[in-house]
Each structure stands twice: as structure tokens, then as C-alpha cells.
Amino acid sequence: MQGEAALSGTDLRLGYAGGTVVDGACIALVPGRVTALVGPNGSGKSTLLRALARLHPPQSGTVLLGDGTPALGLPARDFARRVTLLAQSRPTPTGVRVRDVVGYGRHPYRGRWRSGDPGGERAVAHAMELTGVAAMADRPVDELSGGELQRVWLATCLAQDTGVLLLDEPTTFLDLRYQVELLDLVRDLADGHRIAVGVVLHDLNQAAEVADHVVLLHGGRVLGDGTPAEVLTEELLTLAYGIRVEATIDPRTGTVRTRPVGRRAGSVPATT
């Protein structure tokens, strides 16, 4: 799989001063494929994604681009033309218009004094249109709601025009409509533009719907790696989350549907 991957990590060991967080993880992001990283809190999902983005250097193991180039060996500008990350949170600039924030994504293509980017204006406009923020292009970003701001940051990533898109919990702060629209957009980027997408998701049903490939982490190790049907099983999910999780196949869509079962799941409210 690594030979066709746009970005891959092999035998990654990642940690902080307090100890190891991820141990022995392998992952391959392939053009045209959405790979979802799922697992309970503290399982290492975001740390693994940050390692792929060069924000968390591995203690051991390698991160390679599709041509075999070590990710850490590239100049920052060159890496930023190939890989972009939508992090969980970013500082919100004060008094800066939406179109200018989206323009930050063009930084790898600009010379000094923001020059030398003839395709930048078109890329920014296209990114804003895709994410539904074009109508607010002249609004200051510090006046936006959390969901609106999340879409602006996604537009910034799309304006960067890379072959690999990394998303860390991108549906956070979004209402139901924009969660669905964002995941539809992720699917469109993979299907129509051959982008290799790696996305951290907490919602297992969202992962089943949007992903071609799922990596399930538990205790810093990869517990499952394969299609949603292969990984999102009752056995693996129950082991990973420490609670019974039912998994069925939706007869209409053919996708996996999961349901955590709490101790009151079978109770019936009393009637009067």
C-alpha cells in the first residue's frame, strides 16, 4: 500500500515527556481515498495525524511522501505545497476579513511581500465557494460563529491546494446541516480531485459513511485497519471503547451503523 500512498507512516512511535502515546502505528493515505482515524479519547488519533503533518516528530519510525521523500527532510514551504492540516483549534485573528484569512492558505506559493502568486485570487475564491463562505468574504472573522469560523479555516486549507488534506475533528462546532455538507465536500475532494484525505472523527457513523478506509486506535496501538465493514465490528468496537457497541449493516445504504448500548438501553419508560 505504501507504494501508492501520497503520505504514509510506518512503525511510528510517538510520545511526550510523560511517555509513549502511539506505538508501532502504520498508516497510508492514498489519492482518491478517505481514511478515518477513530478510537476513544486518548487513543492517539490526533497525535498520529499531527505526526503525519510534521508537527510531532516521531521517536522512531518514518513518515514518507508518495515519491519516497522523508517528510522531515523537505523544506517547510515545499512540504506545505503537498500537505495541509485543519487542526482542532487555531487562534482567531482580530479585525481580519474572511477572504484575507482564506488567503493565508496561499503562503507556500508567495514570495516576499505576498508576491508571485498569479493563481492565488482564483484559488481563494474557489475555496470560499466550496465551503459556503463566499457571501461573508468581507466580514471580520472574529464576528463569526464557531461553525462559520470552522468553515473559513477549511477554506484556508483548500486554498493551499495540496494533494493531501488532514482534518482533525472537522465537524466540531458545526450544526447538523454543515456537518453533512462538510463530509460531502470531503467525499467530493477524494472522488473528484483525487485528494488523499486523513480525518479524525469521533462519530463512528460519520466515519462509516464518509470513509473508504478506517484505522481504529486503542491504547496507542492500531486495533483495526481496513474497510468500515471490516473494522467497525461489534467485537473490535466493544474492546476499544469498553462498552457494548452494536454494529449492523443498513439495508438501504449498505453502510455500517453503530449503536452504543448503555445499561438503560433496554428500559421502557413507565406510563401512567
Contacts in CASP RR format, 6 or more apart in sequence:
PFRMAT RR
TARGET T0000
AUTHOR 0000-0000-0000
METHOD contacts of the structure
MODEL  1
MQGEAALSGTDLRLGYAGGTVVDGACIALVPGRVTALVGPNGSGKSTLLR
ALARLHPPQSGTVLLGDGTPALGLPARDFARRVTLLAQSRPTPTGVRVRD
VVGYGRHPYRGRWRSGDPGGERAVAHAMELTGVAAMADRPVDELSGGELQ
RVWLATCLAQDTGVLLLDEPTTFLDLRYQVELLDLVRDLADGHRIAVGVV
LHDLNQAAEVADHVVLLHGGRVLGDGTPAEVLTEELLTLAYGIRVEATID
PRTGTVRTRPVGRRAGSVPATT
1 8 0 8 1.000
1 28 0 8 1.000
1 30 0 8 1.000
2 8 0 8 1.000
2 10 0 8 1.000
2 28 0 8 1.000
2 64 0 8 1.000
3 66 0 8 1.000
4 28 0 8 1.000
4 30 0 8 1.000
4 31 0 8 1.000
5 28 0 8 1.000
5 29 0 8 1.000
5 30 0 8 1.000
5 64 0 8 1.000
5 66 0 8 1.000
5 196 0 8 1.000
6 29 0 8 1.000
6 30 0 8 1.000
6 31 0 8 1.000
6 65 0 8 1.000
6 66 0 8 1.000
6 82 0 8 1.000
6 163 0 8 1.000
6 164 0 8 1.000
6 196 0 8 1.000
7 28 0 8 1.000
7 29 0 8 1.000
7 52 0 8 1.000
7 63 0 8 1.000
7 64 0 8 1.000
7 65 0 8 1.000
7 66 0 8 1.000
7 71 0 8 1.000
7 82 0 8 1.000
7 83 0 8 1.000
7 164 0 8 1.000
7 196 0 8 1.000
8 26 0 8 1.000
8 27 0 8 1.000
8 28 0 8 1.000
8 29 0 8 1.000
8 63 0 8 1.000
8 64 0 8 1.000
8 66 0 8 1.000
9 25 0 8 1.000
9 26 0 8 1.000
9 27 0 8 1.000
9 28 0 8 1.000
9 51 0 8 1.000
9 52 0 8 1.000
9 61 0 8 1.000
9 62 0 8 1.000
9 63 0 8 1.000
9 64 0 8 1.000
10 26 0 8 1.000
10 61 0 8 1.000
10 62 0 8 1.000
10 64 0 8 1.000
11 24 0 8 1.000
11 25 0 8 1.000
11 26 0 8 1.000
11 60 0 8 1.000
11 61 0 8 1.000
11 62 0 8 1.000
12 22 0 8 1.000
12 24 0 8 1.000
12 25 0 8 1.000
12 26 0 8 1.000
12 27 0 8 1.000
12 48 0 8 1.000
12 51 0 8 1.000
12 58 0 8 1.000
12 60 0 8 1.000
12 61 0 8 1.000
12 62 0 8 1.000
12 63 0 8 1.000
13 20 0 8 1.000
13 22 0 8 1.000
13 23 0 8 1.000
13 24 0 8 1.000
13 58 0 8 1.000
13 59 0 8 1.000
13 60 0 8 1.000
13 61 0 8 1.000
14 20 0 8 1.000
14 21 0 8 1.000
14 22 0 8 1.000
14 23 0 8 1.000
14 25 0 8 1.000
14 44 0 8 1.000
14 47 0 8 1.000
14 48 0 8 1.000
14 51 0 8 1.000
14 56 0 8 1.000
14 58 0 8 1.000
14 59 0 8 1.000
15 21 0 8 1.000
15 22 0 8 1.000
15 47 0 8 1.000
15 56 0 8 1.000
15 59 0 8 1.000
20 59 0 8 1.000
20 220 0 8 1.000
21 42 0 8 1.000
21 44 0 8 1.000
21 47 0 8 1.000
21 220 0 8 1.000
22 44 0 8 1.000
22 47 0 8 1.000
22 48 0 8 1.000
22 51 0 8 1.000
22 217 0 8 1.000
22 220 0 8 1.000
22 221 0 8 1.000
23 220 0 8 1.000
23 221 0 8 1.000
24 61 0 8 1.000
24 221 0 8 1.000
24 222 0 8 1.000
25 48 0 8 1.000
25 217 0 8 1.000
25 220 0 8 1.000
25 221 0 8 1.000
25 222 0 8 1.000
26 222 0 8 1.000
26 225 0 8 1.000
27 35 0 8 1.000
27 37 0 8 1.000
27 48 0 8 1.000
27 52 0 8 1.000
27 215 0 8 1.000
27 222 0 8 1.000
27 225 0 8 1.000
28 35 0 8 1.000
29 35 0 8 1.000
29 52 0 8 1.000
29 164 0 8 1.000
29 196 0 8 1.000
29 197 0 8 1.000
29 198 0 8 1.000
30 196 0 8 1.000
30 213 0 8 1.000
31 163 0 8 1.000
31 194 0 8 1.000
31 195 0 8 1.000
31 196 0 8 1.000
32 190 0 8 1.000
32 191 0 8 1.000
32 192 0 8 1.000
32 194 0 8 1.000
32 195 0 8 1.000
32 196 0 8 1.000
32 197 0 8 1.000
32 212 0 8 1.000
33 190 0 8 1.000
33 196 0 8 1.000
33 197 0 8 1.000
33 212 0 8 1.000
33 213 0 8 1.000
34 186 0 8 1.000
34 187 0 8 1.000
34 190 0 8 1.000
34 197 0 8 1.000
34 198 0 8 1.000
34 199 0 8 1.000
34 210 0 8 1.000
34 211 0 8 1.000
34 212 0 8 1.000
34 213 0 8 1.000
35 196 0 8 1.000
35 197 0 8 1.000
35 198 0 8 1.000
35 199 0 8 1.000
35 211 0 8 1.000
35 212 0 8 1.000
35 213 0 8 1.000
35 214 0 8 1.000
35 215 0 8 1.000
36 198 0 8 1.000
36 199 0 8 1.000
36 200 0 8 1.000
36 201 0 8 1.000
36 207 0 8 1.000
36 210 0 8 1.000
36 211 0 8 1.000
36 213 0 8 1.000
36 214 0 8 1.000
36 215 0 8 1.000
36 228 0 8 1.000
37 45 0 8 1.000
37 48 0 8 1.000
37 49 0 8 1.000
37 198 0 8 1.000
37 199 0 8 1.000
37 200 0 8 1.000
37 201 0 8 1.000
37 214 0 8 1.000
37 215 0 8 1.000
37 217 0 8 1.000
38 45 0 8 1.000
38 200 0 8 1.000
38 201 0 8 1.000
38 202 0 8 1.000
38 204 0 8 1.000
38 207 0 8 1.000
38 214 0 8 1.000
38 215 0 8 1.000
38 216 0 8 1.000
38 217 0 8 1.000
38 232 0 8 1.000
39 45 0 8 1.000
39 202 0 8 1.000
39 216 0 8 1.000
39 217 0 8 1.000
39 218 0 8 1.000
39 240 0 8 1.000
39 241 0 8 1.000
40 218 0 8 1.000
40 240 0 8 1.000
40 241 0 8 1.000
40 242 0 8 1.000
42 219 0 8 1.000
42 220 0 8 1.000
43 217 0 8 1.000
43 218 0 8 1.000
43 219 0 8 1.000
43 220 0 8 1.000
43 240 0 8 1.000
44 217 0 8 1.000
44 219 0 8 1.000
44 220 0 8 1.000
45 200 0 8 1.000
45 217 0 8 1.000
46 88 0 8 1.000
46 168 0 8 1.000
46 169 0 8 1.000
46 200 0 8 1.000
47 56 0 8 1.000
48 217 0 8 1.000
49 85 0 8 1.000
49 166 0 8 1.000
49 168 0 8 1.000
49 198 0 8 1.000
49 200 0 8 1.000
50 56 0 8 1.000
50 85 0 8 1.000
50 168 0 8 1.000
51 57 0 8 1.000
51 58 0 8 1.000
51 63 0 8 1.000
52 63 0 8 1.000
52 71 0 8 1.000
52 83 0 8 1.000
52 166 0 8 1.000
52 198 0 8 1.000
53 83 0 8 1.000
53 85 0 8 1.000
53 166 0 8 1.000
54 63 0 8 1.000
54 71 0 8 1.000
54 72 0 8 1.000
54 79 0 8 1.000
54 83 0 8 1.000
55 85 0 8 1.000
57 72 0 8 1.000
62 70 0 8 1.000
63 70 0 8 1.000
63 71 0 8 1.000
63 72 0 8 1.000
64 70 0 8 1.000
64 71 0 8 1.000
65 71 0 8 1.000
65 74 0 8 1.000
65 82 0 8 1.000
65 83 0 8 1.000
71 79 0 8 1.000
71 83 0 8 1.000
74 82 0 8 1.000
77 108 0 8 1.000
78 108 0 8 1.000
80 107 0 8 1.000
80 108 0 8 1.000
80 160 0 8 1.000
80 162 0 8 1.000
81 108 0 8 1.000
81 109 0 8 1.000
81 160 0 8 1.000
81 161 0 8 1.000
81 162 0 8 1.000
82 162 0 8 1.000
82 163 0 8 1.000
82 164 0 8 1.000
83 162 0 8 1.000
83 163 0 8 1.000
83 164 0 8 1.000
83 166 0 8 1.000
84 105 0 8 1.000
84 157 0 8 1.000
84 160 0 8 1.000
84 162 0 8 1.000
84 164 0 8 1.000
84 165 0 8 1.000
84 166 0 8 1.000
85 157 0 8 1.000
85 166 0 8 1.000
85 167 0 8 1.000
85 168 0 8 1.000
86 153 0 8 1.000
86 154 0 8 1.000
86 157 0 8 1.000
86 165 0 8 1.000
86 166 0 8 1.000
86 167 0 8 1.000
86 168 0 8 1.000
86 170 0 8 1.000
87 168 0 8 1.000
88 168 0 8 1.000
88 169 0 8 1.000
88 172 0 8 1.000
90 153 0 8 1.000
92 141 0 8 1.000
92 142 0 8 1.000
92 149 0 8 1.000
93 101 0 8 1.000
93 141 0 8 1.000
93 142 0 8 1.000
94 140 0 8 1.000
94 142 0 8 1.000
95 140 0 8 1.000
95 141 0 8 1.000
95 142 0 8 1.000
96 140 0 8 1.000
96 141 0 8 1.000
96 142 0 8 1.000
97 137 0 8 1.000
97 138 0 8 1.000
97 139 0 8 1.000
97 140 0 8 1.000
97 141 0 8 1.000
98 128 0 8 1.000
98 133 0 8 1.000
98 136 0 8 1.000
98 137 0 8 1.000
98 138 0 8 1.000
98 139 0 8 1.000
98 140 0 8 1.000
98 141 0 8 1.000
98 144 0 8 1.000
98 152 0 8 1.000
99 124 0 8 1.000
99 128 0 8 1.000
99 137 0 8 1.000
99 138 0 8 1.000
101 141 0 8 1.000
101 152 0 8 1.000
101 153 0 8 1.000
101 156 0 8 1.000
102 124 0 8 1.000
102 127 0 8 1.000
102 128 0 8 1.000
102 133 0 8 1.000
102 152 0 8 1.000
102 155 0 8 1.000
102 156 0 8 1.000
102 159 0 8 1.000
103 120 0 8 1.000
103 124 0 8 1.000
103 156 0 8 1.000
103 159 0 8 1.000
104 156 0 8 1.000
104 159 0 8 1.000
105 156 0 8 1.000
105 157 0 8 1.000
105 159 0 8 1.000
105 160 0 8 1.000
106 117 0 8 1.000
106 120 0 8 1.000
106 123 0 8 1.000
106 124 0 8 1.000
106 159 0 8 1.000
106 160 0 8 1.000
107 160 0 8 1.000
108 160 0 8 1.000
109 116 0 8 1.000
109 117 0 8 1.000
109 119 0 8 1.000
109 120 0 8 1.000
109 161 0 8 1.000
110 116 0 8 1.000
110 117 0 8 1.000
111 117 0 8 1.000
120 159 0 8 1.000
123 159 0 8 1.000
123 161 0 8 1.000
124 155 0 8 1.000
124 159 0 8 1.000
125 134 0 8 1.000
126 158 0 8 1.000
126 159 0 8 1.000
127 155 0 8 1.000
127 156 0 8 1.000
127 158 0 8 1.000
127 159 0 8 1.000
128 134 0 8 1.000
128 137 0 8 1.000
128 155 0 8 1.000
130 155 0 8 1.000
130 158 0 8 1.000
130 185 0 8 1.000
131 151 0 8 1.000
131 152 0 8 1.000
131 154 0 8 1.000
131 155 0 8 1.000
131 158 0 8 1.000
131 182 0 8 1.000
131 185 0 8 1.000
132 151 0 8 1.000
132 155 0 8 1.000
133 148 0 8 1.000
133 151 0 8 1.000
133 152 0 8 1.000
133 155 0 8 1.000
136 144 0 8 1.000
136 148 0 8 1.000
141 149 0 8 1.000
141 152 0 8 1.000
144 152 0 8 1.000
145 173 0 8 1.000
146 173 0 8 1.000
147 173 0 8 1.000
147 174 0 8 1.000
147 175 0 8 1.000
147 178 0 8 1.000
149 173 0 8 1.000
150 170 0 8 1.000
150 172 0 8 1.000
150 173 0 8 1.000
150 174 0 8 1.000
150 178 0 8 1.000
151 174 0 8 1.000
151 178 0 8 1.000
151 182 0 8 1.000
154 167 0 8 1.000
154 170 0 8 1.000
154 182 0 8 1.000
154 185 0 8 1.000
157 165 0 8 1.000
157 167 0 8 1.000
158 165 0 8 1.000
158 189 0 8 1.000
162 195 0 8 1.000
163 194 0 8 1.000
163 195 0 8 1.000
163 196 0 8 1.000
164 195 0 8 1.000
164 196 0 8 1.000
164 197 0 8 1.000
164 198 0 8 1.000
165 186 0 8 1.000
165 189 0 8 1.000
165 195 0 8 1.000
165 196 0 8 1.000
165 197 0 8 1.000
165 198 0 8 1.000
166 197 0 8 1.000
166 198 0 8 1.000
166 199 0 8 1.000
167 186 0 8 1.000
167 197 0 8 1.000
167 198 0 8 1.000
167 199 0 8 1.000
167 200 0 8 1.000
168 199 0 8 1.000
168 200 0 8 1.000
169 200 0 8 1.000
169 201 0 8 1.000
169 202 0 8 1.000
170 182 0 8 1.000
170 186 0 8 1.000
170 199 0 8 1.000
171 179 0 8 1.000
171 182 0 8 1.000
171 183 0 8 1.000
171 201 0 8 1.000
171 203 0 8 1.000
171 206 0 8 1.000
174 182 0 8 1.000
179 206 0 8 1.000
183 206 0 8 1.000
183 209 0 8 1.000
183 210 0 8 1.000
186 197 0 8 1.000
186 199 0 8 1.000
186 210 0 8 1.000
187 210 0 8 1.000
189 195 0 8 1.000
189 197 0 8 1.000
190 196 0 8 1.000
190 197 0 8 1.000
190 212 0 8 1.000
199 210 0 8 1.000
199 211 0 8 1.000
201 207 0 8 1.000
201 210 0 8 1.000
204 232 0 8 1.000
204 237 0 8 1.000
204 245 0 8 1.000
204 256 0 8 1.000
204 258 0 8 1.000
205 256 0 8 1.000
205 257 0 8 1.000
205 258 0 8 1.000
207 214 0 8 1.000
207 228 0 8 1.000
207 232 0 8 1.000
208 214 0 8 1.000
208 228 0 8 1.000
208 232 0 8 1.000
208 255 0 8 1.000
208 256 0 8 1.000
208 257 0 8 1.000
208 258 0 8 1.000
209 253 0 8 1.000
209 255 0 8 1.000
211 228 0 8 1.000
212 227 0 8 1.000
213 225 0 8 1.000
213 226 0 8 1.000
213 227 0 8 1.000
214 224 0 8 1.000
214 225 0 8 1.000
214 226 0 8 1.000
214 227 0 8 1.000
214 228 0 8 1.000
214 230 0 8 1.000
214 231 0 8 1.000
214 232 0 8 1.000
215 222 0 8 1.000
215 224 0 8 1.000
215 225 0 8 1.000
215 226 0 8 1.000
215 231 0 8 1.000
216 222 0 8 1.000
216 223 0 8 1.000
216 224 0 8 1.000
216 225 0 8 1.000
216 231 0 8 1.000
216 232 0 8 1.000
216 236 0 8 1.000
216 237 0 8 1.000
216 240 0 8 1.000
217 223 0 8 1.000
217 240 0 8 1.000
218 239 0 8 1.000
218 240 0 8 1.000
223 236 0 8 1.000
223 239 0 8 1.000
223 240 0 8 1.000
224 230 0 8 1.000
224 231 0 8 1.000
224 236 0 8 1.000
225 231 0 8 1.000
228 255 0 8 1.000
228 256 0 8 1.000
229 249 0 8 1.000
229 256 0 8 1.000
232 247 0 8 1.000
232 256 0 8 1.000
232 258 0 8 1.000
233 247 0 8 1.000
234 244 0 8 1.000
234 245 0 8 1.000
234 246 0 8 1.000
234 247 0 8 1.000
237 245 0 8 1.000
237 247 0 8 1.000
237 258 0 8 1.000
238 244 0 8 1.000
238 245 0 8 1.000
241 260 0 8 1.000
243 260 0 8 1.000
243 261 0 8 1.000
243 262 0 8 1.000
244 260 0 8 1.000
244 261 0 8 1.000
244 262 0 8 1.000
245 258 0 8 1.000
245 259 0 8 1.000
245 260 0 8 1.000
245 261 0 8 1.000
246 258 0 8 1.000
246 259 0 8 1.000
246 260 0 8 1.000
246 261 0 8 1.000
247 256 0 8 1.000
247 257 0 8 1.000
247 258 0 8 1.000
247 259 0 8 1.000
248 256 0 8 1.000
248 257 0 8 1.000
248 259 0 8 1.000
249 255 0 8 1.000
249 256 0 8 1.000
249 257 0 8 1.000
250 256 0 8 1.000
250 257 0 8 1.000
END
